[in-house]
Amino acid sequence: MKIGDLAAATGASARSLRYYEEQGLLASTRTAGGQRVYPENAVERVRLIQSLLAAGLNSATILDVLPCISDESLRTPWLAGRLRSELERVETQIDSLHRTRDILAGLVERYRVPA
């Protein structure tokens, strides 16, 4: 599968796909003409990378997590701790957003224009 096909199948830009490759998250081979060719499982892998990025994980953490998805023997207490730390970070952000929402809701109520 060529980069344009992978981009179309995943909604990722070609630039993002090249970035994933530079970070070691995605692999490709090259044709004699230098074009990238991705393996059959590339669509699934890119979607997984996108999900992990959407969850707020950085590339380094994703690089650690990806091999563990397919190989349980690579799942370590260190990795579990790292993921717990990420979860705590997200929960702290959620708490902060709840506080912000409450403040804004109070302001909306306070400065509401009568109908």
Short mmCIF file of the C-alpha atoms (twelve columns), coordinates in Angstrom:
data_MODEL
# 
_entry.id   MODEL 
# 
loop_
_atom_site.group_PDB 
_atom_site.id 
_atom_site.type_symbol 
_atom_site.label_atom_id 
_atom_site.label_alt_id 
_atom_site.label_comp_id 
_atom_site.label_asym_id 
_atom_site.label_seq_id 
_atom_site.Cartn_x 
_atom_site.Cartn_y 
_atom_site.Cartn_z 
_atom_site.pdbx_PDB_model_num 
ATOM 1   C CA . MET A 1   0.000   0.000   0.000  1 
ATOM 2   C CA . LYS A 2   1.398   3.401   -0.989 1 
ATOM 3   C CA . ILE A 3   1.354   6.453   1.243  1 
ATOM 4   C CA . GLY A 4   -1.576  8.076   -0.571 1 
ATOM 5   C CA . ASP A 5   -3.665  4.929   -0.183 1 
ATOM 6   C CA . LEU A 6   -2.809  4.693   3.510  1 
ATOM 7   C CA . ALA A 7   -3.616  8.363   4.013  1 
ATOM 8   C CA . ALA A 8   -6.989  7.921   2.315  1 
ATOM 9   C CA . ALA A 9   -7.805  4.793   4.319  1 
ATOM 10  C CA . THR A 10  -6.958  6.360   7.690  1 
ATOM 11  C CA . GLY A 11  -7.615  10.064  7.283  1 
ATOM 12  C CA . ALA A 12  -4.011  10.759  8.286  1 
ATOM 13  C CA . SER A 13  -2.025  13.146  6.156  1 
ATOM 14  C CA . ALA A 14  1.015   11.908  4.257  1 
ATOM 15  C CA . ARG A 15  3.027   14.248  6.464  1 
ATOM 16  C CA . SER A 16  1.681   12.531  9.608  1 
ATOM 17  C CA . LEU A 17  2.501   9.124   8.177  1 
ATOM 18  C CA . ARG A 18  6.071   10.202  7.446  1 
ATOM 19  C CA . TYR A 19  6.296   11.581  10.995 1 
ATOM 20  C CA . TYR A 20  5.059   8.268   12.453 1 
ATOM 21  C CA . GLU A 21  7.742   6.540   10.426 1 
ATOM 22  C CA . GLU A 22  10.453  8.954   11.592 1 
ATOM 23  C CA . GLN A 23  9.423   8.285   15.198 1 
ATOM 24  C CA . GLY A 24  9.651   4.519   14.689 1 
ATOM 25  C CA . LEU A 25  5.906   4.016   15.099 1 
ATOM 26  C CA . LEU A 26  5.288   2.830   11.546 1 
ATOM 27  C CA . ALA A 27  7.464   0.899   9.104  1 
ATOM 28  C CA . SER A 28  7.632   0.851   5.342  1 
ATOM 29  C CA . THR A 29  9.834   -0.483  2.611  1 
ATOM 30  C CA . ARG A 30  10.894  1.435   -0.479 1 
ATOM 31  C CA . THR A 31  10.367  0.647   -4.123 1 
ATOM 32  C CA . ALA A 32  13.223  0.953   -6.596 1 
ATOM 33  C CA . GLY A 33  11.848  4.433   -7.322 1 
ATOM 34  C CA . GLY A 34  11.990  5.389   -3.632 1 
ATOM 35  C CA . GLN A 35  8.246   5.264   -2.946 1 
ATOM 36  C CA . ARG A 36  7.114   4.080   0.462  1 
ATOM 37  C CA . VAL A 37  5.185   0.818   0.583  1 
ATOM 38  C CA . TYR A 38  3.352   -0.067  3.783  1 
ATOM 39  C CA . PRO A 39  2.434   -3.573  4.965  1 
ATOM 40  C CA . GLU A 40  -1.096  -4.985  5.059  1 
ATOM 41  C CA . ASN A 41  -1.555  -4.157  8.759  1 
ATOM 42  C CA . ALA A 42  -0.615  -0.484  8.320  1 
ATOM 43  C CA . VAL A 43  -4.215  0.769   8.371  1 
ATOM 44  C CA . GLU A 44  -4.867  -0.949  11.706 1 
ATOM 45  C CA . ARG A 45  -1.550  0.295   13.108 1 
ATOM 46  C CA . VAL A 46  -2.146  3.907   12.037 1 
ATOM 47  C CA . ARG A 47  -5.628  3.850   13.563 1 
ATOM 48  C CA . LEU A 48  -4.135  2.541   16.788 1 
ATOM 49  C CA . ILE A 49  -1.476  5.269   16.747 1 
ATOM 50  C CA . GLN A 50  -4.192  7.870   16.141 1 
ATOM 51  C CA . SER A 51  -6.207  6.516   19.075 1 
ATOM 52  C CA . LEU A 52  -3.208  6.607   21.383 1 
ATOM 53  C CA . LEU A 53  -2.356  10.151  20.280 1 
ATOM 54  C CA . ALA A 54  -5.979  11.186  20.840 1 
ATOM 55  C CA . ALA A 55  -5.684  9.715   24.349 1 
ATOM 56  C CA . GLY A 56  -2.870  12.190  24.946 1 
ATOM 57  C CA . LEU A 57  0.098   9.833   24.764 1 
ATOM 58  C CA . ASN A 58  3.285   11.199  23.252 1 
ATOM 59  C CA . SER A 59  5.296   9.409   20.565 1 
ATOM 60  C CA . ALA A 60  7.836   8.016   23.031 1 
ATOM 61  C CA . THR A 61  5.122   6.415   25.167 1 
ATOM 62  C CA . ILE A 62  3.343   5.077   22.097 1 
ATOM 63  C CA . LEU A 63  6.617   3.553   20.919 1 
ATOM 64  C CA . ASP A 64  6.817   1.706   24.246 1 
ATOM 65  C CA . VAL A 65  3.163   0.618   24.165 1 
ATOM 66  C CA . LEU A 66  2.816   -0.626  20.582 1 
ATOM 67  C CA . PRO A 67  4.938   -3.788  20.900 1 
ATOM 68  C CA . CYS A 68  3.082   -4.757  24.080 1 
ATOM 69  C CA . ILE A 69  -0.232  -4.862  22.288 1 
ATOM 70  C CA . SER A 70  0.793   -7.875  20.245 1 
ATOM 71  C CA . ASP A 71  3.219   -9.486  22.708 1 
ATOM 72  C CA . GLU A 72  2.101   -9.946  26.317 1 
ATOM 73  C CA . SER A 73  5.596   -10.933 27.396 1 
ATOM 74  C CA . LEU A 74  6.675   -7.324  26.850 1 
ATOM 75  C CA . ARG A 75  4.142   -5.977  29.341 1 
ATOM 76  C CA . THR A 76  6.135   -4.900  32.364 1 
ATOM 77  C CA . PRO A 77  5.400   -3.229  35.704 1 
ATOM 78  C CA . TRP A 78  7.354   -0.218  34.410 1 
ATOM 79  C CA . LEU A 79  5.041   0.127   31.422 1 
ATOM 80  C CA . ALA A 80  1.939   -0.336  33.578 1 
ATOM 81  C CA . GLY A 81  3.227   2.435   35.839 1 
ATOM 82  C CA . ARG A 82  3.888   4.685   32.891 1 
ATOM 83  C CA . LEU A 83  0.350   4.177   31.634 1 
ATOM 84  C CA . ARG A 84  -1.042  4.798   35.126 1 
ATOM 85  C CA . SER A 85  0.878   8.082   35.172 1 
ATOM 86  C CA . GLU A 86  -0.684  9.023   31.847 1 
ATOM 87  C CA . LEU A 87  -4.126  8.179   33.209 1 
ATOM 88  C CA . GLU A 88  -3.495  10.331  36.283 1 
ATOM 89  C CA . ARG A 89  -2.379  13.193  34.037 1 
ATOM 90  C CA . VAL A 90  -5.602  12.951  32.029 1 
ATOM 91  C CA . GLU A 91  -7.720  12.729  35.184 1 
ATOM 92  C CA . THR A 92  -6.048  15.905  36.476 1 
ATOM 93  C CA . GLN A 93  -6.879  17.633  33.193 1 
ATOM 94  C CA . ILE A 94  -10.489 16.454  33.458 1 
ATOM 95  C CA . ASP A 95  -10.744 17.832  37.007 1 
ATOM 96  C CA . SER A 96  -9.370  21.148  35.784 1 
ATOM 97  C CA . LEU A 97  -11.849 21.228  32.913 1 
ATOM 98  C CA . HIS A 98  -14.711 20.517  35.312 1 
ATOM 99  C CA . ARG A 99  -13.643 23.479  37.451 1 
ATOM 100 C CA . THR A 100 -13.408 25.673  34.346 1 
ATOM 101 C CA . ARG A 101 -16.860 24.523  33.216 1 
ATOM 102 C CA . ASP A 102 -18.331 25.329  36.629 1 
ATOM 103 C CA . ILE A 103 -16.818 28.828  36.569 1 
ATOM 104 C CA . LEU A 104 -18.126 29.467  33.063 1 
ATOM 105 C CA . ALA A 105 -21.576 28.108  33.915 1 
ATOM 106 C CA . GLY A 106 -21.676 30.487  36.882 1 
ATOM 107 C CA . LEU A 107 -20.706 33.409  34.665 1 
ATOM 108 C CA . VAL A 108 -23.321 32.494  32.077 1 
ATOM 109 C CA . GLU A 109 -25.959 32.360  34.804 1 
ATOM 110 C CA . ARG A 110 -24.777 35.594  36.405 1 
ATOM 111 C CA . TYR A 111 -24.692 37.581  33.167 1 
ATOM 112 C CA . ARG A 112 -27.717 36.002  31.557 1 
ATOM 113 C CA . VAL A 113 -29.945 38.388  29.637 1 
ATOM 114 C CA . PRO A 114 -33.597 38.068  30.654 1 
ATOM 115 C CA . ALA A 115 -35.827 36.757  27.871 1 
# 
